């Protein structure tokens, strides 16, 4: 996986919203020590953290929550 394909996935990775394969690919790339991506993942970590400080907790719709819990229970 080249760095140019990663520019938009750092935050998704940190939020757990990247696909399983995408997460594995990014982990492998970071493990190889790419200096550019290591800097970018640190910056993304700071961004996600700062955004989390200002976000309000969201309460999902009851039906959405029930469906999510049902799906999680199946796994």
C-alpha atoms as one frame of an Amber mdcrd trajectory, in Angstrom:
protein
   0.000   0.000   0.000   1.503   3.325  -1.032   1.345   6.497   1.003  -0.712
   8.360  -1.573  -3.637   5.988  -0.921  -3.533   6.574   2.807  -4.082  10.318
   3.041  -7.815   9.978   3.730  -7.821   6.894   5.947  -5.809   7.777   9.038
  -8.786   9.178  10.926 -11.063   6.353   9.770  -8.507   3.867  11.053  -8.325
   5.562  14.442 -12.114   5.667  14.726 -12.434   1.987  13.841 -14.371   2.812
  10.687 -11.882   1.383   8.206 -12.507  -2.054   6.735 -10.700  -4.993   8.303
  -8.438  -5.352   5.274  -7.787  -1.617   5.155  -6.822  -1.653   8.830  -4.467
  -4.578   8.297  -2.880  -2.877   5.304  -2.358   0.348   7.216  -0.940  -1.482
  10.247   1.511  -3.331   8.005   2.542  -0.097   6.319   3.078   1.666   9.644
   5.017  -1.341  10.988   7.476  -0.908   8.123   8.282   2.491   9.629   7.222
   4.891   6.886   8.309   8.240   8.388   5.701  10.251   6.467   2.818   8.061
   7.570   4.033   7.869  11.168   3.918  11.669  11.330   0.485  11.739   9.694
  -0.966   9.105  12.041   0.283  11.128  15.027  -1.359  14.254  13.601  -4.570
  12.336  12.952  -4.513  11.024  16.526  -4.331  14.564  17.844  -7.148  15.673
  15.540  -9.450  12.826  16.558  -8.706  13.456  20.217  -9.394  17.193  19.981
 -12.621  16.626  18.055 -13.771  14.147  20.683 -13.402  16.808  23.366 -15.973
  19.012  21.667 -18.480  16.449  20.471 -21.661  15.776  22.365 -22.654  12.193
  23.083 -25.264  10.986  20.632 -28.198   8.817  21.572 -29.182   6.460  18.780
 -32.763   5.900  17.787 -34.213   3.003  19.797 -34.779   0.911  16.673 -31.285
   1.578  15.386 -29.808   0.679  18.764 -31.845  -2.538  18.959 -30.726  -3.540
  15.447 -27.088  -2.816  16.260 -27.237  -4.864  19.443 -28.944  -7.706  17.576
 -26.156  -7.738  14.980 -23.460  -7.634  17.640 -25.085 -10.494  19.509 -24.971
 -12.661  16.337 -21.183 -12.298  16.088
